[in-house]
């Protein structure tokens, strides 16, 4: 498996990604998150932009709270939004035919306004699943990161070193 996967973001909202990729989302009903702000967020301006998505959870990020997981991040690492994570997962699937994060959930930087809980994502049974969960330690929720490859050269070098950490 790749350590990081670089993709170009489109700026399409999460709801737009669902419309463009209906086979990768449950379609029988409207998802709970359809009206959430994160589902309608186009993300950062200046589209398109490239992001590098770590293709596995950060080692030792399971059985930790959100605050504990944040302490595991190195300089230049950012937890992705739901939109960026899902778009990266779809791009990876389209490119490789493999599903990222199929055995566990990964937390995102987004919070559900409906529940007040952190939003997590998983790619299982050939569909992208999105859930909100409390901030507690569990063995099935890790955290992954994204990098912007347009950092200055020193930041790129630091990012590569971080990506090469053993899993």
C-alpha positions in Angstrom: 0.0 0.0 0.0 1.2 3.5 -0.7 2.2 5.7 2.2 0.7 8.9 0.7 -1.5 9.5 -2.3 -1.5 12.9 -4.1 -4.6 14.0 -5.8 -6.1 17.3 -7.2 -9.1 18.5 -5.3 -12.0 19.8 -7.3 -13.8 22.1 -4.9 -17.0 20.1 -5.3 -19.0 19.8 -2.0 -19.5 16.5 -0.3 -23.1 16.5 -1.5 -21.7 17.1 -5.0 -19.3 14.2 -4.7 -22.2 12.0 -3.7 -24.1 13.1 -6.8 -21.1 12.5 -9.0 -20.3 9.1 -7.5 -23.7 7.6 -6.6 -22.4 4.0 -6.7 -20.0 4.8 -3.8 -22.7 6.2 -1.4 -25.9 4.6 0.0 -28.7 6.1 -2.2 -31.9 4.7 -0.7 -32.4 7.7 1.5 -31.0 11.1 2.2 -27.9 10.9 4.5 -28.1 12.4 8.0 -25.3 14.8 7.0 -26.9 16.2 3.8 -27.8 19.5 5.5 -24.7 19.8 7.6 -22.4 22.8 6.9 -19.5 20.4 6.1 -21.5 18.7 3.4 -21.9 22.0 1.6 -18.4 23.3 2.1 -16.3 23.7 -1.0 -13.2 23.9 1.2 -10.3 26.2 0.6 -10.4 28.7 -2.3 -8.1 28.6 -5.3 -9.2 25.4 -6.8 -7.8 23.1 -8.0 -5.1 22.3 -5.5 -3.1 19.3 -4.8 -3.2 17.4 -1.5 -1.2 14.4 -0.3 -3.4 12.0 1.8 -1.7 9.6 4.2 -3.2 6.3 3.2 -3.2 4.7 6.6 -4.0 6.0 10.1 -1.1 7.5 12.1 0.5 4.7 14.1 -0.7 4.6 17.7 -3.7 6.9 16.9 -6.2 4.3 18.0 -7.6 4.1 21.6 -7.0 7.9 22.0 -9.2 10.9 22.4 -9.2 13.6 19.8 -6.9 15.8 21.9 -4.5 12.9 22.4 -4.5 12.2 18.6 -3.7 15.9 17.9 -0.5 15.5 19.9 0.7 12.8 17.5 0.7 15.2 14.5 4.0 16.5 13.3 4.7 20.0 11.9 2.9 20.5 8.6 0.4 17.7 9.2 -3.4 18.6 9.2 -6.3 16.4 9.8 -8.5 16.5 6.7 -12.0 17.8 6.4 -14.7 15.3 5.6 -14.8 16.7 2.0 -11.1 16.4 1.4 -10.9 13.0 2.9 -13.8 11.6 0.9 -12.5 13.1 -2.3 -9.1 11.6 -1.7 -10.6 8.2 -0.9 -12.6 8.3 -4.1 -9.6 9.4 -6.2 -7.5 6.6 -4.6 -10.2 4.1 -5.4 -10.5 5.3 -9.0 -6.8 5.1 -9.4 -6.0 1.8 -7.7 -9.3 -0.1 -7.2 -8.5 -0.3 -3.5 -10.5 1.1 -0.6 -8.8 3.2 2.0 -9.7 2.9 5.6 -11.9 -0.1 5.1 -11.1 -1.8 8.4 -11.5 1.2 10.7 -12.9 4.7 11.0 -10.7 7.9 10.7 -11.7 11.1 12.4 -11.8 14.4 10.5 -11.5 18.0 11.5 -15.2 18.5 11.0 -17.9 18.6 13.8 -21.5 17.8 13.3 -23.8 20.7 14.2 -26.6 18.2 14.8 -24.8 16.1 17.4 -21.8 18.2 18.4 -19.6 15.2 17.8 -16.5 14.7 15.6 -17.3 13.3 12.1 -15.5 10.1 11.0 -15.3 8.3 7.7 -14.8 4.7 6.6 -14.9 3.0 3.1 -16.5 -0.4 3.7 -18.6 -2.8 1.7 -18.0 -0.7 -1.4 -19.6 2.5 0.0 -18.3 5.5 1.8 -19.7 5.7 5.3 -19.9 8.9 7.3 -20.7 9.0 11.0 -20.5 11.3 14.0 -19.0 9.9 17.2 -18.2 11.1 20.7 -14.7 12.0 21.8 -13.7 8.9 23.5 -11.0 6.2 23.2 -11.9 3.3 21.0 -10.0 0.7 19.0 -11.7 1.5 15.7 -11.1 5.2 15.3 -7.7 6.5 14.2 -6.7 9.7 12.5 -5.0 10.4 9.2 -3.5 13.5 7.7 -3.2 15.6 4.6 -0.3 17.7 3.3 -0.3 20.5 0.9 2.6 19.6 -1.5 3.1 23.4 -2.3 5.0 24.0 1.0 8.4 25.5 0.8 11.2 22.9 0.2 12.1 22.5 3.9 8.4 21.7 4.7 8.3 19.2 1.8 11.4 17.5 3.2 9.8 17.4 6.7 6.6 16.0 5.2 8.4 13.2 3.4 10.3 12.2 6.5 6.9 12.2 8.4 5.3 10.0 5.8 8.2 7.5 6.0 7.5 6.8 9.6 7.0 3.1 10.2 3.4 2.1 10.6 
